[in-house]
Amino acid sequence: MSKIWLIAQREYLTRVRKKSFIIMSLIGPLLTVALFAVPVLIAKMSDSGKVVAVADAGGLFAGKLPEAKDDISFTRVSSDLVTAKAEFNKAKYDALLYIPKLDISNPNGFQVFSRKGLGMALERDINRAVNNAVENQRLQKAGIDRTVLDNLKADVDLQTVSLSDEGERSSSTGISTGVAYAAGFLIYIFIFIYGVQIMRGVMEEKTNRIVEVVISSVKPFQLMMGKVLGIAGVGFTQLALWVVLSMGISSVMAGSMSPEKIAEDRMARTTAVARVDTPQDKSAKKENMMAQFTQALDNADLNVPLLVGCFLFYFLGGYLFYGALFGAIGSAVDSETDTQQFMMPVTMPLVLTFVVSQAILTTNPNGQVAFWMSIFPLTSPIAMMMRLPFGGVPMWQLGLSMALLIAGFVGAIWLAGRIYRVGILMYGKKVTYGELSKWLFYKG
């Protein structure tokens, strides 16, 4: 154990002292925030409030034009198409909607003019406004009051409750799905990023002949275990820094980048009314948002201690398991171009789990597919974390999954060590799967 600790310490200190680690630890949160903030900023800058001119020759909007909503508003122009086109070009409207004289039972002949093509969102909004107007006239012709029809529609607040041996427990499918995706995605990304680091580190030592000196003092199993644990420590350190810095940056930008703020800006541009919220209004909105979020979490009734503990276990266990396999690949080849034939079988279960989770695990978290994927060590790190937020996972399934993952990690380390002891001293030879199977049974 002392040798494993020394190797892990050396791997950890060597990497955390690099300038690239420090730079990425500081830039990583900015990139993470930018991933979400940049699209919002671009939409905010490009969203100038669309104005649609309406040439209503058919009298579809005889009463009044559609109300301004979000980033679109309507204005009336001449019902004559030629005159309306001239007004459209002169006023620089974003689109011109021409409504011909129509039969309300079979409406057709509508035209929308634009200078550079309509965007999908603008076309959808115009189409919705026309459809609503046609429906209103049909209802009026049939003697049906639109208000009465709208009142007949129901929007029931459905409260979900999970029944189990432990009793009743309220739940929230939306919150559970969000937590499941976040946990699965973090494990997925972490395994890929730092698993590849192990593979490249082993390849670098092999090509530089450093390992020939090291292997004379330690066993291949100890060297592989120390390398995997050391890089795991690097990953946890960087992840902790990213989480802390991301939370700080996100809290600073939350006020200016919130959806409520963007919606307010859109409405202000659309209605051309300058309205400034008082500090009391802003404080009330923040308190309302926090209250809604807290209420959603309370309704979800998540077992937070269990989720956090299991996340840390599968986060580390999944990395250690796959890290050993990536290390074995690195010891078997001489260059990254040769890794492709071995990377596919190792990464396919991981990719398949993440893809299947979106279609099956979150829709049926307690089905047979979810059960077997959460038990099998190659898929359990992501699959089990996708199941746990929904509840209903028996403790025996959770215990069996953890035990098999630990056994799989020990087996993967042993397997990687058997390949490692031969592969690190093998140069210039094209390795095949048949050759790897022979390495497993070499004596010595």
C-alpha positions in Angstrom: 0.0 0.0 0.0 2.9 2.4 0.7 4.1 2.0 -2.9 0.6 2.5 -4.3 0.3 5.7 -2.1 3.7 7.0 -3.4 2.7 6.4 -7.0 -0.7 8.1 -6.5 1.0 11.0 -4.7 3.5 11.4 -7.5 0.7 11.3 -10.2 -1.4 13.9 -8.2 1.4 16.4 -7.4 2.8 16.2 -10.9 -0.4 17.1 -12.5 -1.8 19.7 -10.1 1.5 21.7 -10.3 1.2 22.1 -14.1 0.2 25.5 -15.5 -2.4 23.8 -17.7 -4.2 22.4 -14.7 -4.2 25.8 -12.9 -5.4 27.6 -16.1 -8.1 25.1 -16.9 -9.3 25.1 -13.2 -9.8 28.9 -13.5 -11.1 29.0 -17.1 -13.3 25.9 -16.8 -16.1 27.6 -14.8 -16.1 30.5 -17.2 -16.4 28.2 -20.1 -19.3 26.3 -18.3 -21.1 29.6 -17.7 -20.4 30.8 -21.2 -22.0 27.6 -22.6 -25.3 28.7 -21.2 -24.8 32.5 -21.2 -23.6 33.1 -24.7 -26.7 31.7 -26.5 -28.9 33.9 -24.2 -26.8 37.0 -24.9 -26.9 36.3 -28.6 -30.7 35.9 -28.5 -30.9 39.0 -26.3 -28.9 41.1 -28.8 -30.6 39.8 -31.9 -34.1 40.1 -30.4 -35.2 43.6 -31.3 -39.0 43.0 -31.2 -40.6 42.0 -34.5 -43.3 44.2 -36.0 -45.7 42.6 -38.5 -47.8 44.8 -40.8 -51.3 43.5 -41.5 -53.1 44.2 -44.8 -56.6 42.9 -43.8 -58.6 42.9 -47.0 -60.8 40.1 -45.7 -61.7 41.8 -42.4 -60.3 38.9 -40.4 -59.0 41.4 -37.8 -61.9 43.9 -38.2 -62.4 44.1 -34.4 -58.8 44.4 -33.3 -55.4 43.1 -34.1 -53.8 40.3 -32.1 -52.3 41.4 -28.8 -48.5 41.9 -28.6 -46.9 38.9 -27.0 -43.2 38.3 -26.2 -41.2 39.7 -29.1 -43.9 40.2 -31.8 -46.4 43.0 -32.3 -48.9 43.8 -35.1 -49.8 47.1 -36.8 -52.4 47.8 -39.4 -51.6 49.1 -42.9 -53.7 49.6 -46.1 -55.8 46.7 -47.1 -54.8 47.2 -50.7 -51.8 44.9 -51.4 -49.9 47.3 -53.7 -50.3 50.2 -51.2 -49.4 47.8 -48.3 -46.2 46.7 -50.0 -45.2 50.4 -50.4 -45.8 51.1 -46.7 -44.0 47.9 -45.8 -40.9 49.0 -47.7 -41.0 52.5 -46.4 -41.5 51.6 -42.7 -39.1 48.7 -42.6 -41.5 46.3 -41.0 -40.2 42.8 -40.4 -43.0 41.1 -42.2 -46.2 41.9 -44.1 -49.3 39.7 -43.6 -51.8 39.9 -46.4 -55.3 38.6 -45.7 -57.5 38.3 -48.9 -61.2 38.2 -49.0 -62.0 34.7 -47.8 -64.6 32.2 -47.0 -64.4 31.5 -43.3 -65.3 27.8 -43.9 -62.5 27.3 -46.3 -59.8 30.0 -45.7 -56.9 30.2 -48.1 -54.8 32.7 -50.1 -52.9 34.1 -47.1 -49.5 35.5 -47.9 -46.6 36.7 -45.8 -43.9 38.9 -47.3 -40.5 39.5 -45.9 -37.2 40.9 -47.1 -34.7 38.2 -46.1 -36.9 35.2 -45.3 -38.9 34.5 -42.2 -37.5 33.0 -39.1 -39.2 29.8 -37.8 -40.4 31.5 -34.6 -41.8 34.5 -36.4 -43.6 32.3 -38.9 -45.0 30.2 -36.1 -46.3 33.3 -34.3 -48.0 34.7 -37.4 -49.6 31.4 -38.2 -50.9 31.0 -34.6 -52.4 34.5 -34.8 -54.2 33.8 -38.0 -55.5 30.4 -36.8 -56.8 31.9 -33.6 -58.6 34.6 -35.6 -60.2 32.1 -38.0 -61.3 29.9 -35.0 -62.9 32.9 -33.3 -64.9 33.8 -36.3 -66.0 30.2 -36.8 -67.1 30.0 -33.1 -68.9 33.3 -33.5 -70.7 32.1 -36.6 -71.7 28.9 -34.7 -73.0 30.9 -31.8 -70.4 29.7 -29.4 -68.9 32.1 -26.9 -65.1 31.8 -26.9 -64.9 32.8 -23.2 -67.3 29.9 -22.3 -65.2 27.5 -24.4 -62.0 28.6 -22.7 -63.5 28.2 -19.3 -64.4 24.6 -20.1 -60.7 23.8 -20.5 -59.1 22.4 -17.4 -55.5 22.8 -16.1 -55.4 20.4 -13.1 -52.4 20.5 -10.7 -51.5 16.8 -10.5 -49.7 15.8 -7.4 -47.7 12.6 -7.7 -47.2 10.3 -4.7 -45.0 7.2 -4.6 -46.2 4.2 -2.7 -43.6 1.9 -1.3 -42.9 -0.3 1.7 -41.6 2.7 3.5 -45.0 4.5 3.1 -46.2 7.4 1.0 -43.8 9.9 -0.5 -44.5 12.9 -2.6 -42.5 13.2 -5.8 -41.9 15.5 -8.8 -41.1 13.9 -12.1 -39.6 17.1 -13.5 -37.2 17.6 -10.6 -36.3 13.9 -10.5 -35.6 13.9 -14.2 -33.4 17.0 -13.9 -31.4 15.5 -11.1 -31.0 12.2 -12.9 -29.7 13.9 -16.1 -27.3 16.1 -14.2 -25.8 13.2 -12.2 -25.6 10.9 -15.3 -24.0 13.6 -17.4 -21.3 14.5 -14.8 -20.3 10.9 -14.4 -20.3 10.4 -18.2 -18.1 13.4 -18.9 -15.8 12.8 -15.9 -15.0 9.2 -17.0 -14.2 10.2 -20.6 -12.0 13.2 -19.7 -9.9 11.6 -17.0 -10.0 8.1 -18.4 -8.3 9.3 -21.5 -5.8 11.1 -19.3 -4.8 7.8 -17.8 -4.5 6.2 -21.2 -2.3 9.1 -22.5 -0.2 9.1 -19.3 0.6 5.4 -19.7 1.4 5.8 -23.4 3.7 8.7 -22.6 5.6 6.7 -20.0 5.9 3.8 -22.4 7.2 5.8 -25.3 9.7 7.7 -23.1 10.9 4.4 -21.6 10.4 5.8 -18.1 8.3 2.8 -17.1 11.2 0.4 -17.7 12.9 1.9 -14.6 9.8 2.2 -12.5 8.6 -1.4 -13.2 11.8 -2.8 -11.7 10.7 -1.5 -8.2 6.9 -2.1 -8.2 4.4 -4.6 -9.4 2.3 -3.8 -12.5 -0.9 -4.0 -10.3 0.5 -1.5 -7.8 1.7 0.9 -10.6 -1.7 0.8 -12.3 -3.6 1.2 -9.0 -1.5 4.2 -8.0 -1.8 5.9 -11.4 -5.6 5.5 -11.4 -6.0 6.7 -7.8 -3.6 9.7 -8.4 -5.5 10.9 -11.5 -8.8 10.4 -9.7 -7.6 12.8 -7.0 -6.7 15.3 -9.7 -10.1 15.0 -11.2 -11.9 15.5 -7.9 -9.8 18.5 -7.1 -10.5 20.1 -10.4 -14.2 19.3 -10.1 -14.4 20.8 -6.7 -12.8 24.0 -7.9 -15.2 24.1 -10.9 -18.2 23.7 -8.7 -17.2 26.4 -6.2 -16.2 28.9 -8.9 -19.2 28.1 -11.1 -21.6 28.7 -8.3 -19.9 32.1 -7.6 -20.0 33.2 -11.2 -23.5 32.0 -11.8 -24.8 33.8 -8.7 -23.3 37.1 -10.0 -24.7 36.7 -13.5 -28.1 35.3 -12.4 -29.7 38.8 -12.0 -28.9 40.0 -15.5 -29.3 36.6 -17.3 -32.5 35.3 -15.7 -35.4 34.4 -17.9 -37.6 36.9 -16.1 -35.2 39.7 -16.9 -35.1 38.7 -20.6 -38.9 38.5 -20.8 -39.2 42.0 -19.2 -36.8 43.4 -21.8 -38.8 41.8 -24.6 -42.1 43.3 -23.4 -40.5 46.7 -22.9 -39.3 46.7 -26.5 -42.6 45.4 -27.9 -44.8 47.9 -26.1 -42.3 50.7 -26.3 -42.9 51.5 -22.7 -39.9 52.2 -20.5 -40.6 50.7 -17.1 -38.0 50.4 -14.3 -38.6 48.0 -11.4 -38.1 49.4 -8.0 -35.7 47.6 -5.6 -38.8 46.3 -3.8 -40.1 44.8 -7.0 -36.8 43.0 -7.8 -36.6 41.7 -4.2 -40.2 40.4 -4.4 -39.5 38.6 -7.7 -36.4 37.0 -6.3 -38.2 35.8 -3.2 -41.0 34.5 -5.4 -38.6 32.6 -7.6 -36.9 31.1 -4.6 -40.2 30.2 -3.0 -41.3 28.4 -6.2 -38.0 26.5 -6.4 -38.1 25.6 -2.8 -41.7 24.4 -3.2 -40.7 22.2 -6.2 -37.9 20.6 -4.2 -40.3 20.0 -1.3 -42.7 18.4 -3.6 -40.0 16.2 -5.0 -39.1 15.0 -1.5 -35.7 13.7 -2.7 -33.6 11.6 -0.3 -30.7 14.1 -0.6 -28.2 12.2 1.7 -28.8 9.0 -0.2 -28.4 10.7 -3.6 -25.2 12.5 -2.6 -23.7 9.4 -1.1 -24.5 7.2 -4.1 -23.4 9.9 -6.5 -20.0 10.1 -4.9 -19.7 6.3 -4.8 -20.7 5.8 -8.5 -18.8 8.9 -9.5 -15.6 7.4 -8.1 -16.4 3.8 -8.8 -17.3 4.4 -12.4 -14.1 6.3 -12.9 -11.9 3.7 -11.3 -13.5 0.9 -13.2 -13.2 2.6 -16.6 -9.8 4.2 -15.7 -8.3 0.8 -15.3 -9.6 -0.2 -18.8 -8.3 3.0 -20.3 -4.9 2.3 -18.7 -4.8 -1.2 -20.2 -5.5 0.3 -23.6 -2.6 2.8 -23.2 -0.2 0.0 -22.2 -1.1 -2.1 -25.2 -0.5 0.4 -28.0 2.3 2.8 -29.1 0.2 5.7 -30.5 -3.2 7.2 -30.3 -4.1 6.0 -33.8 -3.9 2.4 -32.6 -6.2 3.0 -29.7 -9.4 3.2 -31.8 -9.9 -0.5 -32.2 -9.7 -1.0 -28.4 -11.6 2.2 -27.4 -14.9 1.2 -29.1 -15.7 -1.9 -27.0 -14.8 0.0 -23.8 -16.7 3.2 -24.5 -19.8 1.7 -26.2 -21.5 0.5 -22.9 -20.9 4.0 -21.5 -22.3 5.8 -24.5 -25.2 3.3 -24.9 -26.2 3.8 -21.3 -26.3 7.6 -21.7 -28.4 7.3 -24.9 -30.7 4.6 -23.5 -31.2 6.6 -20.3 -33.0 9.4 -22.3 -35.4 7.0 -23.9 -36.0 4.3 -21.3 -34.4 4.9 -17.9 -36.1 8.2 -17.1 -39.5 7.0 -18.5 -39.5 3.6 -16.9 -36.9 3.7 -14.1 -38.0 0.5 -12.4 -38.4 -1.7 -15.5 -36.4 -4.7 -16.5 -34.0 -2.8 -18.7 -33.3 -0.2 -16.0 -32.8 -3.0 -13.4 -30.2 -5.0 -15.4 -28.4 -1.9 -16.6 -28.1 -0.6 -13.0 -26.6 -4.0 -11.9 -24.1 -4.6 -14.7 -20.8 -2.9 -13.7 -20.1 -1.5 -17.2 -23.4 0.4 -17.2 -24.3 0.8 -13.5 -22.5 4.1 -12.7 -24.8 6.0 -15.0 -27.9 3.8 -15.0 -28.3 3.6 -11.2 -27.8 7.3 -10.8 -30.6 7.8 -13.4 -32.9 5.5 -11.3 -32.3 6.8 -7.8 -33.9 10.3 -8.0 -37.3 8.6 -9.0 -37.2 6.4 -5.9 -38.5 2.9 -5.6 -35.0 1.2 -5.8 -34.9 -1.6 -3.3 -31.9 -1.6 -1.0 -30.8 -5.1 -2.1 -30.6 -3.9 -5.7 -28.5 -0.9 -4.6 -26.2 -3.1 -2.5 -25.8 -5.7 -5.2 -25.0 -3.0 -7.8 -22.3 -1.5 -5.5 -20.8 -4.9 -4.7 -20.6 -5.8 -8.4 -19.1 -2.5 -9.2 -16.4 -2.9 -6.6 -15.7 -6.5 -7.8 -15.7 -5.2 -11.4 -13.1 -2.5 -10.4 -10.8 -5.0 -8.7 -11.2 -7.3 -11.7 -10.5 -4.5 -14.1 -7.4 -3.5 -12.2 -6.1 -7.1 -12.2 -6.9 -7.4 -15.9 -5.2 -4.1 -16.7 -2.2 -5.2 -14.6 -1.8 -8.4 -16.6 -1.9 -6.5 -19.9 0.2 -3.7 -18.4 3.1 -5.9 -17.4 3.6 -7.2 -21.0 2.3 -4.2 -23.0 4.6 -1.6 -21.4 7.7 -3.5 -22.7 6.2 -4.3 -26.1 7.3 -1.9 -28.9 6.7 -1.7 -32.6 4.2 -4.6 -32.7 0.7 -4.4 -33.9 -1.5 -5.7 -31.1 -4.6 -7.7 -31.7 -7.3 -9.1 -29.5 -5.8 -12.5 -29.8 -2.5 -11.2 -28.7 -4.1 -9.5 -25.7 -5.7 -12.8 -24.6 -2.3 -14.4 -24.6 -0.9 -11.7 -22.4 -3.4 -12.5 -19.7 -2.0 -16.0 -19.2 1.7 -15.3 -19.4 3.5 -16.5 -16.2 5.8 -14.4 -14.2 
